[in-house]
Amino acid sequence: NIVATPGTDTITISATQDDVSSKPKVVLMSDGDKALITSGDKFTFAAVNNTTNLSSKTVNATSTFSVSTTNKELTVDTAVVVDITVCIIFQMTAGSASHADVAVELYQKDSGGSPVLVHSISKRVTDFSSDFQQALNFKTTRKAAANSVIYAEIKCSQIGTSGVSGNIVGGSSITVEQV
């Protein structure tokens, strides 16, 4: 708001900001390196208790989100619009293959429904002359009904006959935040 006061030749500018602490957010991080596999595997989350495992963080998660480390998924308990940010870092070993495709797929399964592919991103790796790391990142906004389940799968498809050697780097993350 801008308010002009002619008698005193002053202008007052005031602004209000959303209370970000009131918008629930969950940051889930992998608790260590994990081998890439060809069949696809749900992203493995670390324990979500901050007092025992600092590699995973939950912020204001009560009543809007719940996390299952057993099923490796996040449940949206209350119908909300969410921003989902995925950052998967993978590393490949030199000389382990000729070509490979690494893909990250994000799924949402509404209550009583089947999983729906929400977003997919992939990277074709063609140079295995030296060890390297690569990040696959994306952000999407979704309307999630009550009891919707959100999870990601990572797969590595080798091309040719050489085996692929690589892993998902610990600290790769998925962040779900109420809009």
Disulfide bonds with the S-S distance in Angstrom:
none
